[in-house]
Amino acid sequence: MMTNRDKVLRHLRSISPQAATNSQIRRATPVEPHQQVFKITRRLMRERLIKGEKRAGEWFFWVGEGDTVPAPIPTSSSAGRMTPSGFQAFAGGVLSEYYGVAFDAGSVTTVPKVFDFVSPDGSIVGDAKYYTRVGGKGWPPAKVATISEHIWLLEHTGAAEKFLVFGNDREVPRMWLQKYGALLSGIDFYFLTDGGDLEELVNPASEAPQRSKEVIRGTVRRV
């Protein structure tokens, strides 16, 4: 039986040496949703079965030698440590590709807050946090309180998909999940590195069986 991974690879081989975006692959194959295609293309790229490159803010993938491959676009990591506002903009691009929608800042329903990421139909809502621990290792009470507040606000949006994406220090959201994860429901936690690796953080209090996860460039691979 042909898997979704096989279908994506077969399509890229069929159009070689031309390249295709995740959106184009989704339209040309029965693989859906967009996030699934996103994960498969990154996995294939890691396995070196396909090549990929970001052009003008969008990823393109191909098999064999690309017909017109421009010079690599430098990632944000080459510019040094990000600022919180820079991280928000960077995360917006990665999460837009991951969810397959264009995000804008905005409010949802009657919640009196401007969220960093709102999909056009309001069905996906998220916020970005660029935090670090106290002294690089201590429990950050003020930031933990802010995370809790934003989770409460997200819960009241009524959005079908809700998330928080963190940068800078992975341990801040992990410490929150360790202490308060049992209270969390329906909100995804992500960590995004300055180099563009997106990792879905596991809630240790979840009752669902957990699978190990391997972070790869620009996505999350579950194995």
KEMI-700456 format. One record per residue: residue in one letter; residue number from 1; z, x, y of N, C-alpha, C in turn. Coordinates in steps of 0.1 Angstrom, whole numbers. Example, Ala and Ser with C-alpha at 12.3 -4.5 7.8 and 13.67 -1.06 7.14 Angstrom:
+---+-----+-------+-------+-------+-------+-------+-------+-------+-------+-------+
| r |   k |  n.c3 |  n.c1 |  n.c2 | ca.c3 | ca.c1 | ca.c2 |  c.c3 |  c.c1 |  c.c2 |
+---+-----+-------+-------+-------+-------+-------+-------+-------+-------+-------+
| A |   1 |    78 |   132 |   -57 |    78 |   123 |   -45 |    78 |   132 |   -33 |
| S |   2 |    71 |   128 |   -22 |    71 |   137 |   -11 |    79 |   129 |     0 |
+---+-----+-------+-------+-------+-------+-------+-------+-------+-------+-------+
This chain:
+---+-----+-------+-------+-------+-------+-------+-------+-------+-------+-------+
| r |   k |  n.c3 |  n.c1 |  n.c2 | ca.c3 | ca.c1 | ca.c2 |  c.c3 |  c.c1 |  c.c2 |
+---+-----+-------+-------+-------+-------+-------+-------+-------+-------+-------+
| M |   1 |     0 |     8 |   -12 |     0 |     0 |     0 |     0 |     9 |    13 |
| M |   2 |    -9 |     6 |    22 |   -10 |    14 |    34 |     2 |    10 |    44 |
| T |   3 |     9 |    21 |    48 |    19 |    19 |    57 |    14 |    19 |    72 |
| N |   4 |    23 |    15 |    81 |    19 |    15 |    95 |    15 |    29 |   100 |
| R |   5 |    22 |    39 |    95 |    19 |    53 |    98 |     5 |    56 |    93 |
| D |   6 |     1 |    52 |    81 |   -12 |    54 |    76 |   -23 |    47 |    85 |
| K |   7 |   -20 |    35 |    90 |   -29 |    28 |    98 |   -32 |    35 |   111 |
| V |   8 |   -21 |    40 |   117 |   -23 |    47 |   130 |   -31 |    60 |   128 |
| L |   9 |   -28 |    67 |   117 |   -35 |    80 |   115 |   -49 |    77 |   111 |
| R |  10 |   -52 |    67 |   103 |   -66 |    63 |   100 |   -74 |    60 |   112 |
| H |  11 |   -68 |    52 |   122 |   -75 |    48 |   134 |   -78 |    61 |   142 |
| L |  12 |   -69 |    70 |   144 |   -71 |    82 |   152 |   -82 |    90 |   145 |
| R |  13 |   -82 |    91 |   132 |   -92 |    99 |   125 |  -106 |    92 |   127 |
| S |  14 |  -106 |    79 |   128 |  -119 |    72 |   129 |  -126 |    74 |   142 |
| I |  15 |  -118 |    76 |   153 |  -123 |    78 |   166 |  -124 |    93 |   170 |
| S |  16 |  -120 |   102 |   162 |  -120 |   116 |   165 |  -134 |   121 |   169 |
| P |  17 |  -135 |   129 |   179 |  -124 |   136 |   186 |  -119 |   129 |   199 |
| Q |  18 |  -122 |   117 |   200 |  -117 |   109 |   212 |  -102 |   107 |   210 |
| A |  19 |   -95 |   105 |   222 |   -81 |   103 |   222 |   -78 |    88 |   225 |
| A |  20 |   -66 |    84 |   222 |   -62 |    70 |   224 |   -47 |    70 |   229 |
| T |  21 |   -44 |    60 |   237 |   -30 |    58 |   241 |   -23 |    49 |   231 |
| N |  22 |   -10 |    48 |   232 |    -2 |    39 |   224 |    -7 |    25 |   225 |
| S |  23 |   -10 |    21 |   237 |   -15 |     7 |   240 |   -28 |     5 |   233 |
| Q |  24 |   -37 |    15 |   234 |   -50 |    13 |   227 |   -49 |    13 |   212 |
| I |  25 |   -40 |    21 |   207 |   -37 |    21 |   192 |   -32 |     7 |   188 |
| R |  26 |   -23 |     2 |   196 |   -17 |   -11 |   192 |   -27 |   -22 |   192 |
| R |  27 |   -36 |   -22 |   202 |   -47 |   -32 |   202 |   -57 |   -30 |   191 |
| A |  28 |   -59 |   -18 |   186 |   -69 |   -15 |   176 |   -64 |   -16 |   162 |
| T |  29 |   -51 |   -17 |   160 |   -45 |   -18 |   147 |   -35 |   -30 |   146 |
| P |  30 |   -31 |   -34 |   134 |   -22 |   -45 |   133 |    -7 |   -40 |   135 |
| V |  31 |    -5 |   -28 |   139 |     8 |   -23 |   140 |    14 |   -28 |   153 |
| E |  32 |    26 |   -34 |   153 |    33 |   -38 |   164 |    48 |   -39 |   161 |
| P |  33 |    57 |   -39 |   171 |    54 |   -39 |   186 |    51 |   -26 |   191 |
| H |  34 |    50 |   -25 |   204 |    46 |   -12 |   211 |    55 |    -1 |   207 |
| Q |  35 |    68 |    -4 |   206 |    78 |     7 |   203 |    75 |    13 |   189 |
| Q |  36 |    70 |     5 |   180 |    68 |    10 |   167 |    56 |    20 |   167 |
| V |  37 |    46 |    17 |   175 |    35 |    27 |   176 |    40 |    39 |   183 |
| F |  38 |    48 |    38 |   193 |    54 |    49 |   200 |    61 |    59 |   191 |
| K |  39 |    69 |    53 |   182 |    76 |    61 |   172 |    67 |    68 |   162 |
| I |  40 |    57 |    61 |   158 |    48 |    66 |   148 |    40 |    78 |   153 |
| T |  41 |    34 |    76 |   166 |    26 |    87 |   171 |    34 |   100 |   174 |
| R |  42 |    47 |    98 |   178 |    55 |   110 |   180 |    58 |   117 |   166 |
| R |  43 |    61 |   108 |   156 |    63 |   114 |   143 |    51 |   122 |   138 |
| L |  44 |    39 |   116 |   139 |    27 |   123 |   135 |    25 |   136 |   143 |
| M |  45 |    28 |   135 |   156 |    26 |   147 |   164 |    36 |   158 |   159 |
| R |  46 |    48 |   154 |   156 |    58 |   164 |   151 |    54 |   170 |   138 |
| E |  47 |    47 |   162 |   129 |    43 |   167 |   116 |    30 |   174 |   117 |
| R |  48 |    24 |   175 |   130 |    12 |   183 |   133 |     0 |   177 |   126 |
| L |  49 |     0 |   164 |   124 |   -11 |   157 |   119 |   -20 |   152 |   130 |
| I |  50 |   -15 |   150 |   142 |   -22 |   147 |   154 |   -18 |   156 |   165 |
| K |  51 |   -25 |   155 |   176 |   -22 |   162 |   188 |   -19 |   152 |   199 |
| G |  52 |   -11 |   156 |   209 |    -8 |   147 |   220 |    -5 |   154 |   233 |
| E |  53 |    -8 |   147 |   243 |    -6 |   153 |   257 |    -5 |   142 |   267 |
| K |  54 |     4 |   144 |   277 |     6 |   134 |   287 |    -4 |   137 |   299 |
| R |  55 |   -12 |   127 |   303 |   -21 |   128 |   313 |   -19 |   117 |   323 |
| A |  56 |   -16 |   121 |   336 |   -14 |   111 |   346 |    -4 |   100 |   343 |
| G |  57 |     7 |   105 |   337 |    18 |    96 |   334 |    17 |    89 |   321 |
| E |  58 |     7 |    91 |   312 |     5 |    83 |   300 |     1 |    93 |   289 |
| W |  59 |     7 |    90 |   277 |     4 |    99 |   265 |    -9 |    95 |   259 |
| F |  60 |   -17 |   106 |   255 |   -29 |   104 |   247 |   -28 |   112 |   234 |
| F |  61 |   -33 |   106 |   223 |   -32 |   113 |   210 |   -46 |   114 |   204 |
| W |  62 |   -48 |   124 |   196 |   -61 |   126 |   190 |   -60 |   135 |   177 |
| V |  63 |   -70 |   135 |   169 |   -71 |   143 |   157 |   -82 |   153 |   159 |
| G |  64 |   -79 |   165 |   155 |   -89 |   176 |   156 |   -89 |   181 |   170 |
| E |  65 |  -101 |   186 |   175 |  -102 |   192 |   188 |  -106 |   181 |   198 |
| G |  66 |   -97 |   180 |   209 |  -100 |   170 |   219 |  -113 |   172 |   226 |
| D |  67 |  -119 |   161 |   231 |  -132 |   163 |   238 |  -130 |   168 |   252 |
| T |  68 |  -120 |   163 |   259 |  -117 |   168 |   273 |  -102 |   168 |   274 |
| V |  69 |   -97 |   180 |   272 |   -82 |   181 |   272 |   -79 |   189 |   285 |
| P |  70 |   -72 |   183 |   295 |   -68 |   191 |   307 |   -57 |   200 |   304 |
| A |  71 |   -54 |   208 |   314 |   -43 |   218 |   313 |   -30 |   210 |   312 |
| P |  72 |   -20 |   215 |   304 |    -8 |   207 |   302 |    -1 |   204 |   315 |
| I |  73 |     5 |   192 |   316 |    13 |   188 |   328 |    27 |   193 |   326 |
| P |  74 |    33 |   201 |   335 |    46 |   206 |   333 |    56 |   194 |   333 |
| T |  75 |    66 |   196 |   324 |    77 |   186 |   324 |    87 |   188 |   334 |
| S |  76 |    96 |   178 |   336 |   106 |   179 |   346 |   116 |   191 |   344 |
| S |  77 |   117 |   195 |   331 |   127 |   205 |   328 |   123 |   219 |   335 |
| S |  78 |   110 |   220 |   338 |   106 |   233 |   344 |   111 |   234 |   359 |
| A |  79 |   115 |   223 |   364 |   120 |   223 |   378 |   135 |   225 |   379 |
| G |  80 |   142 |   227 |   368 |   156 |   229 |   369 |   164 |   216 |   367 |
| R |  81 |   177 |   217 |   369 |   185 |   205 |   368 |   181 |   194 |   376 |
| M |  82 |   181 |   182 |   371 |   177 |   170 |   378 |   188 |   165 |   387 |
| T |  83 |   185 |   157 |   396 |   194 |   149 |   404 |   195 |   135 |   398 |
| P |  84 |   206 |   127 |   400 |   206 |   114 |   395 |   194 |   105 |   398 |
| S |  85 |   189 |   106 |   410 |   178 |    98 |   414 |   165 |   103 |   407 |
| G |  86 |   164 |   116 |   406 |   153 |   122 |   398 |   153 |   118 |   384 |
| F |  87 |   165 |   117 |   378 |   166 |   113 |   364 |   162 |    98 |   363 |
| Q |  88 |   166 |    90 |   372 |   163 |    76 |   371 |   147 |    74 |   371 |
| A |  89 |   140 |    81 |   380 |   126 |    80 |   380 |   120 |    86 |   367 |
| F |  90 |   125 |    97 |   362 |   120 |   103 |   350 |   122 |    94 |   338 |
| A |  91 |   134 |    88 |   337 |   137 |    79 |   326 |   129 |    66 |   327 |
| G |  92 |   125 |    62 |   339 |   117 |    50 |   340 |   103 |    52 |   334 |
| G |  93 |    98 |    64 |   335 |    85 |    67 |   329 |    86 |    67 |   314 |
| V |  94 |    96 |    73 |   309 |    98 |    74 |   294 |   101 |    61 |   288 |
| L |  95 |   110 |    53 |   294 |   113 |    40 |   289 |   102 |    30 |   290 |
| S |  96 |    94 |    31 |   301 |    82 |    22 |   302 |    73 |    24 |   291 |
| E |  97 |    71 |    37 |   287 |    62 |    40 |   276 |    68 |    35 |   263 |
| Y |  98 |    81 |    37 |   261 |    88 |    33 |   249 |    87 |    18 |   247 |
| Y |  99 |    90 |    10 |   257 |    89 |    -4 |   256 |    75 |   -11 |   258 |
| G | 100 |    66 |    -3 |   264 |    53 |    -8 |   266 |    52 |   -17 |   278 |
| V | 101 |    60 |   -16 |   288 |    60 |   -24 |   300 |    62 |   -15 |   312 |
| A | 102 |    59 |   -21 |   323 |    61 |   -14 |   336 |    74 |   -19 |   342 |
| F | 103 |    83 |   -10 |   344 |    97 |   -13 |   349 |    97 |   -12 |   364 |
| D | 104 |   104 |   -21 |   371 |   107 |   -20 |   385 |   122 |   -23 |   387 |
| A | 105 |   128 |   -17 |   397 |   142 |   -21 |   401 |   142 |   -35 |   406 |
| G | 106 |   153 |   -42 |   402 |   154 |   -56 |   406 |   166 |   -63 |   401 |
| S | 107 |   168 |   -76 |   405 |   179 |   -84 |   401 |   174 |   -94 |   390 |
| V | 108 |   183 |   -99 |   382 |   180 |  -109 |   372 |   189 |  -121 |   373 |
| T | 109 |   184 |  -133 |   372 |   191 |  -145 |   373 |   201 |  -145 |   385 |
| T | 110 |   214 |  -148 |   382 |   223 |  -148 |   393 |   232 |  -136 |   394 |
| V | 111 |   230 |  -126 |   386 |   238 |  -114 |   385 |   236 |  -106 |   398 |
| P | 112 |   247 |  -104 |   406 |   245 |   -98 |   420 |   245 |   -83 |   419 |
| K | 113 |   234 |   -78 |   412 |   232 |   -63 |   411 |   218 |   -60 |   410 |
| V | 114 |   213 |   -49 |   416 |   200 |   -44 |   414 |   200 |   -34 |   402 |
| F | 115 |   193 |   -38 |   392 |   192 |   -29 |   380 |   181 |   -20 |   382 |
| D | 116 |   182 |    -8 |   375 |   172 |     2 |   377 |   159 |    -1 |   370 |
| F | 117 |   159 |    -8 |   359 |   148 |   -12 |   351 |   147 |   -26 |   347 |
| V | 118 |   137 |   -33 |   352 |   136 |   -47 |   349 |   121 |   -50 |   346 |
| S | 119 |   118 |   -55 |   334 |   104 |   -58 |   330 |    99 |   -70 |   339 |
| P | 120 |    86 |   -71 |   340 |    80 |   -82 |   348 |    85 |   -96 |   345 |
| D | 121 |    88 |   -99 |   332 |    92 |  -112 |   329 |   108 |  -113 |   328 |
| G | 122 |   115 |  -102 |   331 |   129 |  -102 |   330 |   135 |  -102 |   316 |
| S | 123 |   127 |  -100 |   306 |   132 |  -100 |   292 |   138 |   -87 |   288 |
| I | 124 |   136 |   -76 |   296 |   141 |   -63 |   293 |   148 |   -58 |   305 |
| V | 125 |   160 |   -54 |   304 |   168 |   -49 |   316 |   176 |   -37 |   312 |
| G | 126 |   176 |   -27 |   321 |   184 |   -15 |   318 |   189 |    -8 |   330 |
| D | 127 |   197 |     2 |   328 |   202 |    10 |   339 |   203 |    25 |   335 |
| A | 128 |   202 |    34 |   344 |   202 |    49 |   341 |   215 |    55 |   347 |
| K | 129 |   221 |    64 |   339 |   234 |    70 |   343 |   232 |    85 |   340 |
| Y | 130 |   235 |    93 |   350 |   234 |   108 |   349 |   248 |   114 |   351 |
| Y | 131 |   256 |   114 |   340 |   270 |   117 |   341 |   273 |   130 |   334 |
| T | 132 |   285 |   135 |   337 |   291 |   147 |   330 |   306 |   144 |   329 |
| R | 133 |   312 |   151 |   319 |   327 |   150 |   317 |   334 |   157 |   328 |
| V | 134 |   347 |   154 |   330 |   356 |   161 |   339 |   357 |   175 |   335 |
| G | 135 |   353 |   184 |   344 |   354 |   199 |   341 |   345 |   203 |   330 |
| G | 136 |   335 |   194 |   326 |   326 |   197 |   315 |   332 |   194 |   302 |
| K | 137 |   344 |   189 |   301 |   350 |   186 |   287 |   360 |   175 |   287 |
| G | 138 |   365 |   171 |   298 |   375 |   161 |   298 |   370 |   146 |   299 |
| W | 139 |   379 |   137 |   295 |   376 |   123 |   296 |   374 |   118 |   310 |
| P | 140 |   362 |   112 |   314 |   359 |   108 |   327 |   363 |    93 |   330 |
| P | 141 |   375 |    90 |   334 |   379 |    76 |   335 |   371 |    68 |   345 |
| A | 142 |   368 |    74 |   356 |   360 |    66 |   366 |   346 |    62 |   361 |
| K | 143 |   340 |    72 |   354 |   326 |    70 |   349 |   327 |    60 |   337 |
| V | 144 |   337 |    61 |   329 |   339 |    52 |   318 |   341 |    37 |   323 |
| A | 145 |   348 |    36 |   334 |   350 |    23 |   340 |   337 |    17 |   345 |
| T | 146 |   329 |    26 |   351 |   316 |    22 |   356 |   306 |    17 |   345 |
| I | 147 |   307 |    25 |   334 |   298 |    21 |   323 |   303 |     7 |   318 |
| S | 148 |   315 |     5 |   317 |   321 |    -8 |   312 |   316 |   -20 |   321 |
| E | 149 |   317 |   -17 |   334 |   313 |   -27 |   344 |   298 |   -30 |   343 |
| H | 150 |   290 |   -20 |   341 |   275 |   -23 |   340 |   272 |   -30 |   327 |
| I | 151 |   279 |   -27 |   316 |   277 |   -34 |   304 |   280 |   -49 |   306 |
| W | 152 |   291 |   -52 |   313 |   295 |   -66 |   315 |   284 |   -73 |   323 |
| L | 153 |   279 |   -66 |   333 |   268 |   -72 |   341 |   255 |   -74 |   333 |
| L | 154 |   252 |   -64 |   325 |   240 |   -66 |   316 |   241 |   -78 |   307 |
| E | 155 |   253 |   -80 |   302 |   256 |   -91 |   292 |   253 |  -104 |   299 |
| H | 156 |   254 |  -105 |   312 |   253 |  -118 |   319 |   238 |  -120 |   324 |
| T | 157 |   229 |  -111 |   321 |   215 |  -112 |   325 |   208 |  -122 |   317 |
| G | 158 |   212 |  -124 |   304 |   204 |  -132 |   295 |   192 |  -126 |   290 |
| A | 159 |   190 |  -113 |   293 |   177 |  -106 |   288 |   177 |  -105 |   273 |
| A | 160 |   166 |  -105 |   267 |   164 |  -104 |   253 |   168 |   -89 |   248 |
| E | 161 |   164 |   -80 |   256 |   167 |   -66 |   253 |   174 |   -59 |   265 |
| K | 162 |   185 |   -53 |   262 |   193 |   -46 |   273 |   197 |   -32 |   269 |
| F | 163 |   197 |   -23 |   278 |   200 |    -9 |   275 |   206 |    -1 |   286 |
| L | 164 |   213 |    10 |   283 |   217 |    20 |   292 |   211 |    33 |   287 |
| V | 165 |   205 |    41 |   296 |   200 |    54 |   293 |   207 |    64 |   301 |
| F | 166 |   213 |    74 |   293 |   221 |    85 |   299 |   214 |    98 |   299 |
| G | 167 |   218 |   106 |   309 |   213 |   120 |   310 |   224 |   129 |   313 |
| N | 168 |   221 |   142 |   313 |   230 |   153 |   316 |   240 |   157 |   305 |
| D | 169 |   249 |   148 |   302 |   260 |   151 |   292 |   260 |   140 |   281 |
| R | 170 |   255 |   143 |   269 |   255 |   133 |   258 |   269 |   128 |   255 |
| E | 171 |   279 |   137 |   257 |   292 |   133 |   252 |   299 |   121 |   260 |
| V | 172 |   294 |   119 |   272 |   300 |   108 |   280 |   297 |    95 |   273 |
| P | 173 |   285 |    91 |   270 |   283 |    78 |   263 |   288 |    78 |   249 |
| R | 174 |   288 |    90 |   242 |   294 |    90 |   229 |   309 |    88 |   229 |
| M | 175 |   316 |    93 |   239 |   330 |    91 |   240 |   333 |    76 |   243 |
| W | 176 |   325 |    70 |   251 |   326 |    56 |   254 |   325 |    48 |   241 |
| L | 177 |   314 |    51 |   234 |   312 |    43 |   221 |   323 |    45 |   211 |
| Q | 178 |   328 |    57 |   211 |   339 |    60 |   202 |   352 |    52 |   205 |
| K | 179 |   354 |    50 |   217 |   366 |    42 |   221 |   364 |    27 |   222 |
| Y | 180 |   353 |    23 |   227 |   350 |     9 |   230 |   339 |     3 |   223 |
| G | 181 |   333 |    10 |   213 |   321 |     6 |   206 |   323 |    -8 |   199 |
| A | 182 |   335 |   -11 |   195 |   338 |   -23 |   188 |   336 |   -35 |   197 |
| L | 183 |   336 |   -33 |   210 |   334 |   -44 |   220 |   319 |   -46 |   224 |
| L | 184 |   311 |   -37 |   219 |   297 |   -37 |   224 |   288 |   -45 |   215 |
| S | 185 |   279 |   -53 |   221 |   270 |   -61 |   212 |   258 |   -64 |   220 |
| G | 186 |   246 |   -61 |   214 |   234 |   -64 |   220 |   229 |   -55 |   231 |
| I | 187 |   235 |   -43 |   233 |   230 |   -34 |   243 |   228 |   -20 |   237 |
| D | 188 |   216 |   -15 |   238 |   213 |    -2 |   232 |   217 |    10 |   242 |
| F | 189 |   222 |    20 |   236 |   226 |    32 |   243 |   215 |    43 |   240 |
| Y | 190 |   210 |    50 |   250 |   200 |    61 |   248 |   205 |    73 |   255 |
| F | 191 |   201 |    84 |   250 |   203 |    97 |   257 |   190 |   103 |   259 |
| L | 192 |   186 |   107 |   271 |   174 |   113 |   275 |   176 |   127 |   280 |
| T | 193 |   170 |   137 |   273 |   171 |   151 |   278 |   162 |   153 |   290 |
| D | 194 |   165 |   164 |   297 |   156 |   168 |   308 |   142 |   171 |   303 |
| G | 195 |   141 |   175 |   291 |   128 |   178 |   285 |   120 |   166 |   280 |
| G | 196 |   126 |   154 |   280 |   119 |   142 |   276 |   122 |   137 |   262 |
| D | 197 |   132 |   142 |   255 |   136 |   137 |   242 |   145 |   125 |   244 |
| L | 198 |   141 |   114 |   238 |   149 |   101 |   238 |   156 |    99 |   225 |
| E | 199 |   169 |    98 |   226 |   177 |    96 |   214 |   185 |    83 |   215 |
| E | 200 |   184 |    75 |   204 |   192 |    63 |   204 |   206 |    67 |   198 |
| L | 201 |   216 |    64 |   206 |   230 |    68 |   202 |   236 |    57 |   192 |
| V | 202 |   242 |    62 |   181 |   247 |    53 |   171 |   261 |    49 |   176 |
| N | 203 |   263 |    36 |   174 |   277 |    30 |   177 |   285 |    32 |   164 |
| P | 204 |   295 |    40 |   165 |   303 |    42 |   152 |   311 |    30 |   148 |
| A | 205 |   312 |    20 |   156 |   320 |     8 |   153 |   311 |    -3 |   146 |
| S | 206 |   297 |     0 |   146 |   288 |   -10 |   141 |   291 |   -12 |   126 |
| E | 207 |   290 |   -24 |   122 |   292 |   -28 |   108 |   279 |   -26 |   100 |
| A | 208 |   268 |   -25 |   107 |   255 |   -24 |   100 |   253 |   -10 |    94 |
| P | 209 |   247 |    -9 |    82 |   245 |     5 |    76 |   237 |    14 |    86 |
| Q | 210 |   242 |    26 |    87 |   236 |    35 |    96 |   227 |    45 |    89 |
| R | 211 |   216 |    49 |    95 |   207 |    59 |    89 |   207 |    71 |    98 |
| S | 212 |   205 |    82 |    92 |   204 |    95 |   100 |   192 |    94 |   109 |
| K | 213 |   193 |   100 |   121 |   183 |   100 |   130 |   179 |   114 |   135 |
| E | 214 |   167 |   117 |   136 |   162 |   130 |   140 |   155 |   128 |   153 |
| V | 215 |   159 |   135 |   163 |   153 |   134 |   177 |   141 |   142 |   177 |
| I | 216 |   130 |   137 |   182 |   118 |   144 |   184 |   113 |   142 |   198 |
| R | 217 |   104 |   150 |   203 |   100 |   149 |   217 |    95 |   136 |   221 |
| G | 218 |   102 |   129 |   230 |    97 |   117 |   236 |   101 |   104 |   228 |
| T | 219 |   108 |   105 |   217 |   111 |    93 |   210 |   122 |    95 |   200 |
| V | 220 |   125 |    85 |   192 |   135 |    86 |   181 |   128 |    84 |   168 |
| R | 221 |   131 |    93 |   159 |   126 |    91 |   145 |   137 |    88 |   136 |
| R | 222 |   136 |    77 |   129 |   147 |    73 |   119 |   142 |    77 |   105 |
| V | 223 |   151 |    84 |    98 |   148 |    89 |    85 |   158 |    84 |    75 |
+---+-----+-------+-------+-------+-------+-------+-------+-------+-------+-------+
